[in-house]
Amino acid sequence: MKRIILICITIVGLTASSGLFAQKRATRQVRQVEAVIEQFKNALITPNEAQLRALTYPDLKYAHSTGLVQNQQEFIDRLISGKSDFLQIEYTHQTIDIIGKTATVRHLLSAKTFDSKVPGHIDLEILLVFVKHHGKWRLLARQAVKPYKGE
């Protein structure tokens, strides 16, 4: 009887510790994605081709709220040239969901811009899709839409 109780206690302990390990791993992954999002935001404000390339997946699909969809090189070129120029970016209402090696991020973006040397301001709802590739989170897709105002 003591042996059965000991086995049951061991099983319960192992189950609890594996759940705690999974929770810690998930928290660590969310923090990693949050760090990449911050790096990406900084790279949008101060564009550097090598950094932008390192943060994005080669098959990047970067969609603007206007309907323009760019590949990785077009996205980088537009930032480096100043056609897209972010002076300040703020993210709010951010959520991050991770399933395996894929992370989806949603947030509201509010930014001061200076696109093609014209001052502006944008408010957008953003969906980012990151994939973990060779141990690093990289942006695979981005979709921007104008905020929903209700019916």
C-alpha positions in Angstrom: 0.0 0.0 0.0 2.8 2.4 0.9 4.4 1.6 -2.5 1.2 2.5 -4.4 0.9 5.8 -2.5 4.6 6.6 -3.2 4.1 5.8 -6.9 1.0 8.0 -7.0 2.8 10.9 -5.3 5.7 10.6 -7.8 3.3 10.6 -10.8 1.5 13.7 -9.5 4.8 15.4 -8.8 6.2 14.7 -12.2 3.0 15.8 -13.9 3.0 19.1 -12.0 6.7 19.8 -12.7 6.3 19.0 -16.4 3.3 21.5 -16.5 5.4 24.1 -14.7 8.3 23.5 -17.2 6.0 24.0 -20.2 4.6 27.2 -18.7 8.1 28.6 -18.1 9.1 27.6 -21.6 6.0 29.4 -23.0 6.8 32.5 -21.0 10.4 32.5 -22.2 9.2 32.2 -25.8 6.8 35.1 -25.4 9.6 37.2 -24.0 11.8 36.3 -26.9 9.1 37.4 -29.4 8.5 40.6 -27.4 12.3 41.3 -27.7 12.2 40.7 -31.5 9.2 43.0 -31.9 11.1 45.7 -30.0 14.2 45.2 -32.2 11.9 45.3 -35.3 10.3 48.5 -34.2 13.7 50.1 -33.7 14.9 48.9 -37.1 11.8 50.6 -38.7 12.7 53.9 -37.0 16.5 53.6 -37.7 16.7 51.3 -40.8 19.8 49.2 -41.2 19.7 46.7 -44.1 21.7 44.0 -42.3 19.5 44.2 -39.2 16.3 44.3 -41.3 17.4 41.2 -43.2 18.3 39.4 -40.0 14.9 40.1 -38.5 12.8 39.1 -41.5 12.4 35.8 -43.3 13.7 35.7 -46.9 10.1 34.9 -48.2 8.7 37.9 -46.3 5.2 39.1 -47.4 4.8 42.7 -46.0 1.3 44.0 -46.7 0.4 47.7 -46.2 -3.1 49.0 -45.4 -3.2 50.4 -49.0 -3.0 46.9 -50.5 0.7 47.1 -51.5 2.4 43.8 -50.8 6.2 43.8 -50.7 8.8 41.0 -50.6 11.8 41.3 -48.3 14.0 43.3 -50.7 11.2 45.7 -51.6 10.4 46.2 -47.9 14.0 46.9 -47.0 14.6 49.2 -50.0 11.6 51.3 -49.2 12.8 51.9 -45.7 16.4 52.6 -46.6 15.3 55.0 -49.4 13.1 57.0 -47.0 9.9 56.3 -49.0 8.7 54.7 -45.8 10.1 56.7 -42.8 9.0 56.1 -39.2 9.9 58.9 -36.7 8.1 57.3 -33.8 6.2 54.1 -33.2 3.9 53.1 -30.3 2.3 49.7 -30.0 -0.8 49.1 -27.8 -3.2 46.3 -27.1 -0.6 43.7 -28.0 -1.3 40.0 -27.9 1.1 37.2 -28.7 0.1 33.6 -29.4 2.7 30.9 -30.0 2.0 27.5 -31.5 5.1 25.4 -32.1 7.5 27.5 -34.2 5.0 30.1 -35.2 4.0 33.2 -33.3 1.2 35.5 -34.2 1.2 39.1 -32.9 -1.6 41.6 -33.0 -1.4 45.2 -31.9 -2.5 48.7 -32.6 0.3 50.8 -34.2 0.4 54.6 -33.8 3.2 56.3 -35.6 4.6 59.6 -36.7 5.9 59.3 -40.3 8.0 61.3 -42.7 7.3 59.2 -45.9 9.1 60.7 -48.9 9.8 63.8 -46.7 6.1 64.4 -46.0 5.1 64.5 -42.3 2.2 62.3 -41.3 0.5 60.2 -38.7 -0.9 56.7 -39.0 -3.1 54.5 -36.8 -3.2 50.8 -37.9 -4.2 47.4 -36.7 -1.3 45.0 -37.4 -1.0 41.3 -37.7 2.6 39.9 -37.6 3.5 36.3 -38.2 6.9 35.2 -36.9 8.6 31.8 -37.5 11.4 30.3 -35.5 14.2 29.6 -38.0 17.6 28.3 -36.8 16.7 29.3 -33.2 15.7 32.9 -34.1 12.3 34.4 -34.5 12.0 36.1 -37.9 9.1 38.0 -39.5 7.4 36.0 -42.2 4.3 38.1 -42.8 2.8 41.4 -41.9 -0.7 42.7 -42.6 -1.9 46.2 -41.8 -5.5 47.4 -41.9 -7.1 50.6 -41.0 -8.8 50.4 -37.5 -12.4 49.2 -37.5 -14.7 52.1 -36.7 -17.9 50.0 -36.2 -21.0 49.9 -38.3 
